[in-house]
Structures are given as C-alpha cells and as structure tokens.
Amino acid sequence: MAAPITTDLSAALLTAPVPPGNWLVILPVAHCIVLGALMLMLRAHVRVHALIAVLGLAVLVLIDALLLKRVIDGGPVTMVMGRWLPPFGIAFTVDLFGALMALAAAIAALAGSLYALSDIDPGGRRFGFFPFLMLLMAGVTGAFLTGDIFNLYVWFEVLLISSFGLLILGSEREQIDGAMKYAVLNLIGTTLFLIAVGYLYAIFGTLNMADIALKAAGLRDTAPLMTLAALFLLAFAMKAAAFPVNFWLPASYHTPRIVVSALFAGLLTKVGIYALIRVMVMLLPVEREALSLMIALAGAATVILGALGALAQTDIRRLLGYVVISGIGSMLAGIAIGTPGGVSGAVFYALHSVVLMMALYLLVGQAARLGGSFQLTALGGLYRERGWFAAVSLILFLAACGLPPFSGFWPKVILVKASLDIGAWWLAAALLTGGFLTTICFGRVFLLAYWRPAPAPAETVAIGWQSALPLLTLTALVTGFGILPEQLLSLAQAAAGSLADPGAYIHSVFPEGAAP
Amino acid sequence: MEPLFAILVGLFFSAAVYLMLSKFSIRIMLGIAILGNGVNLLLFTAGRVTREVPPIIPAGFDTLPADAANPLPQALILTAIVISFSFLAFLLVLTYRAYQDIGTDNTDEMRIAEPDDPPLPPLGY
C-alpha cells in the first residue's frame, strides 16, 4: 500500500489559474496552428484558403502588436504549460526582442500572403501553400517566443518542415535540385543544434533559458561551456547562412515561387540570428566574448563575400540571395562587438532586414512580371513605363545599400560606431566596403533594368493591387523608420539592454526567486 | 557504462561524417540516418545510464532514488526520434524524386539550379 503523500506540491505546481492577459504569450502560435489545421480540413475548398490566411495573418499582426505593447508596458511575460513551474514545466517567455521580431515577422508574412493572391496559381494552392504558410509562421513565432531551449529546437523543426513543403511547391527540376541542398544542409544544422542541446542538458541539468542564464556563472570554472558555445555558434551560423557555411542559400533561394523566396529571405535566416543573439549574448556572454574575434572575422567575410557574390550575378533573384547573406554579416558583426551599442545595432538590423528582404523579393517578382524575365540582360525600360514603380524600387535599393534617409542607414551607423568604439576599425571598414559593393550592385540593377531602353517591346502588364498594396506598405515602413527612427531605436536599445542584463527575464520566469 | 556509450556515440558520429562526405546522395542519406541515431544515443547518455532501476518513485518516498535514470532525456529522445524519423522519410522521398527527375544521384552532377558556367553579368551599359 502506498503511503499517503504529504508533500506540499505548491512549490512545484502552478496553483492559481493563468491570468487572462498571459494567454497573449501563447496565442500567436496557437492561432497559426489552429488556422493551418483548419485549412487542412478544408482542403477540398481551396478557394477559402486565401481568405482565411490573409484575415488570419492580419489578426496575427494585431495579436503580436498587443503582445509587444504588453511587454513594453510591463516587462517580460511568462506563461507555463501544464501547471508545472519552471524549470520543470515548459515556459513561453516573451521579452522585448522576441516580441519585436514576432511583430516584424507577422507584418512581413501578411504582406507575403497578399502578394501570394496573385503569385500562387490554383495548383500551388491545391498543394497547400496557405496551410504551409500558417505552419511556417507557427514555427517562426514559436521560436521567437519560447523560453525553453529544447522547445526552440522543436520550433526550428516545425518551420523547417513547412519550408521544405513551400520550397518544392511546383516540383520543377530546379526546385528539387535546390531543395536537396537546402534540406540536407539545414537538417545537419538542426542536428548540430540538437547535439549542443544534449551537452547543454548534461552540463546544466535544465533546459529553461532563464535557469541556464542563472546557473552559467556558477559552472563556468568546471564545465566545458566553451565547447558548447562553439557548437551553438556553428549550428546557428549554419541556419543564418554565415560565410563558411552559407552555400545552401544561393543554391536554393532562387528556385521556388518568388513569394516563397521572399518569406524565406525575410524570416528564416533571421530566426538563426535571433537564436544566436539569444544564446550567445544572453546565456553565454563570457564565451561570446572569447569567441568574438572569430565571429567578427566570419561577419566581415560574410559582408564582403556576400556583396561580391551579388556583383557576379545576372539573375536578380540569385543576386538578392547574396544580398541576404551580406546583411547576415552585418548582424554577426553586431553580435561580435557585443557592447549594448553593437547588439542594439544587430537587433535593429534584424528588424529592418525582415521587412526589407520581403519587400525586395516582392519587388523583383513584380519587375520580372513587367519585364518578362529575371535576367539583367533581358530586362529594361522599367523607368520609362512605370515611374512610381521605379521610385519604390529606388527607395528599397537605397535602403538595402544602407544609404540615408531609409531604414538601412541607422543600423549601419550604429554598427560602424560601435565597432570604432571598441577599436575594431577593420570591422567598420568591412561593413562600409560591403555597403559600397552593394551600392554598385544595385546601381547596376537600376541602370540596366530601369534606365536602359527596353531591349524588346514588352506587352503592358497591369500592376494588381495584390502586389501594389504589400509593396507600398513595406516601402512606407522602410521610409518611415528611416526618417523617424527614434522610437524603433530606443526599443532596439531597450531590447539589447535586457539581453545584456537578463534580470527582468529571469524574474518573470522565477518570480519567487531562484529555482529550487 | 558512460565511457562505453561515449565511444559508441563517437563511432556513430565518425561513420556518419564519413558517409555524409560522399558524393552520392543515397550515402548522404544513410549518413544522416546514422547521425540522428548517434545524437539520440548522446541525449540518452546525458541522463545517467543505469541498470535496472526504473525512474519510478517508490512508495513512501518523495523523490527518485539517486541511482535511477533521469527520465527527462528519454522524453527528449522520444521527441527527437519522431522528428528525425519524419525528416528522414521526407528526405528519402526527395532523393528518390531527385534521382527520377535529374537522372543522377551524384551530387557533382546536380547542377540544375546552379549551372556550371553561368553567363557573365552584363559588363557595359
């Protein structure tokens, strides 16, 4: 007979019901999964998919905005699954950085879903573009909001499997070739991440990020944390397409539908950067300091080689793939600098990059529709026929080069200043050289595709609202944050501050004090 | 027990890396399968490897006996197995389709998306 249990479980279990406001923490993820499942059930009625996805993503933007407001007002929020308190229960913890990234991702996805109305043909819809999109958003948002590192791995896999589905939508030979490289290398990347998680658990005996941040200081002398940090660095750099491990990106990003490329470029590499910042800056700051020279070298190489790769392309989609890589280098530089200035630069750049890369790919898709080709050699005359379209293009190109007065300028200024502040003049030089090469590259695109007279008279194609609306909205964001950056700048600085000193984050997970 | 497991994991990893460095996609897939199993073993070793002590709290006690295995890594492995299995299934189908469509499983010849000699970018106006 079992003896009656007299233990007081209130120390390990949640006794009070979750306050209604805290459901906001999990709502964005649940919302995406439910809508994705709903669309799968309605697979016979493909017509309603688009409507559900666009409305659903609009609601997602609203939820993420509310969540951001709540985090700005009251600091990080935690919700625990299944009554077990951390570190035993799985926690969703949202701080400013996560909430900002989730909101940016939701805005980008909403723009993508609008563009998809005209870009994805009925065949693609029948293969499940919109359900995949919602599940991709579930994975991305889950990765931004979770407070548990094994959970982060699971969300990585969720977004990875949805991205496989999106990538081979259409089953062309090119897509299957690109998908092979993308799938194999990304799977190896997440497996490396899982290895790191295994070691992390063996060392810390916990997977909760706040708990790890608490315990790291005490274990630093005895545990092989450096090995752990290097493994995490390799795994996340692979996801983010940093220089030595970036070659899956230009091999695959130009093969799917243009809106799929846009979603990947806007969201997926940024999830890698997010995880890198979260783990290296917040959990293992001392190890980041020791690895900073290596991260800085990788960042500088990524910036310059990405821009050089872009210069060597004729296909504009492939060119943009290299521009994505170049941007990743700037964010890596911010992580390497590691001062509050450097990290806030990386955060700002990541937010700007989510919106801008989405817009650039959509823009190129529209340009190819007007000019009938993705090849620089075949395009021409866009400026003469479409004045305002050329103006929007110029704004986005300038923002991608990091020229004022658009949103790419400020993170670049912050990063250059931060690297000069710590005396790394060569890093600043690399960032500026990368910007210069990107300027040449986009200058050539504008010269050839816009100013040059059209090689062959193309038939006039109308620009539908489905592509005009997302393009104009994203361009308005890029311009707005370029001209009035104060608000976003102070948010990025606050986010970097809370990453450097995760006291509030830990307090939100363990309100009573340290873990048992 | 742990050193033995560590050596086994090392063997799994080296076999996986060897296979993944191959040119042929089917060998790469085998390498990935072995890598996934190696990682599962690694996770398993991360929670004390013990013999015949199930992680069950005996009657009258509040905590696990100290020599029992840690149940959490086993829960993690369960998740990881499901995920890696589904991914392997997807990759195998993808490899098969690639073999059908491209007509080769030699990765050197899989250059549809990135042709061998891409055209030079336009050099003049």
Contacts between the chains, C-beta under 8 A, distances in Angstrom:
chain1	res1	chain2	res2	distance
A	1	B	59	7.4
A	2	B	59	4.4
A	2	B	60	7.4
A	3	B	59	5.9
A	3	B	60	4.2
A	5	B	62	7.7
A	7	B	62	4.9
A	150	B	76	6.0
A	150	B	79	7.6
A	154	B	79	6.6
A	154	B	83	7.3
A	157	B	83	4.9
A	157	B	87	7.4
A	160	B	87	7.8
A	161	B	86	7.2
A	161	B	87	7.0
A	161	B	90	7.1
A	164	B	90	6.2
A	164	B	94	7.8
A	168	B	94	7.4
A	171	B	97	7.4
A	171	B	101	7.9
A	173	B	101	4.9
A	173	B	102	6.2
A	173	B	112	5.1
A	174	B	112	5.1
A	174	B	113	4.9
A	175	B	113	7.9
A	176	B	94	7.0
A	176	B	97	5.7
A	176	B	98	5.0
A	176	B	101	5.4
A	176	B	102	7.0
A	177	B	98	6.8
A	177	B	102	6.2
A	177	B	110	5.3
A	177	B	111	7.5
A	177	B	112	4.1
A	177	B	113	4.5
A	178	B	113	4.3
A	179	B	94	6.2
A	180	B	25	6.7
A	180	B	94	6.3
A	180	B	95	7.1
A	180	B	98	5.2
A	180	B	107	7.9
A	180	B	110	6.5
A	181	B	110	7.9
A	181	B	113	7.8
A	183	B	90	7.3
A	183	B	91	5.9
A	183	B	94	6.1
A	184	B	25	7.9
A	184	B	28	6.1
A	184	B	32	7.0
A	184	B	91	6.9
A	187	B	32	6.3
A	187	B	87	5.7
A	187	B	91	6.9
A	188	B	20	7.2
A	188	B	32	7.1
A	188	B	35	7.4
A	191	B	32	7.7
A	191	B	35	5.7
A	191	B	36	6.6
A	191	B	39	5.9
A	191	B	84	7.5
A	194	B	39	5.3
A	194	B	43	7.6
A	194	B	80	6.1
A	195	B	39	5.5
A	195	B	42	6.3
A	197	B	43	7.9
A	197	B	76	7.8
A	198	B	39	6.7
A	198	B	42	4.7
A	198	B	43	4.5
A	198	B	46	5.1
A	198	B	73	7.8
A	198	B	76	7.9
A	199	B	42	7.9
A	199	B	46	7.3
A	201	B	43	7.4
A	201	B	46	5.1
A	201	B	47	7.6
A	201	B	72	7.6
A	201	B	73	6.5
A	201	B	76	7.3
A	202	B	45	7.7
A	202	B	46	3.8
A	250	B	114	7.4
A	251	B	113	5.8
A	251	B	114	5.5
A	252	B	113	6.8
A	254	B	113	7.2
A	255	B	113	5.2
A	311	B	121	7.2
A	312	B	121	6.2
A	313	B	118	7.7
A	313	B	121	6.2
A	314	B	118	7.0
A	314	B	119	5.3
A	314	B	120	7.4
A	314	B	121	4.8
A	314	B	122	6.9
A	375	B	119	8.0
A	376	B	121	6.5
A	376	B	122	5.6
A	377	B	119	7.1
A	377	B	122	5.4
A	444	B	121	7.5
A	444	B	122	7.6
A	447	B	125	6.5
A	448	B	122	5.8
A	448	B	125	7.5
A	452	B	125	6.7
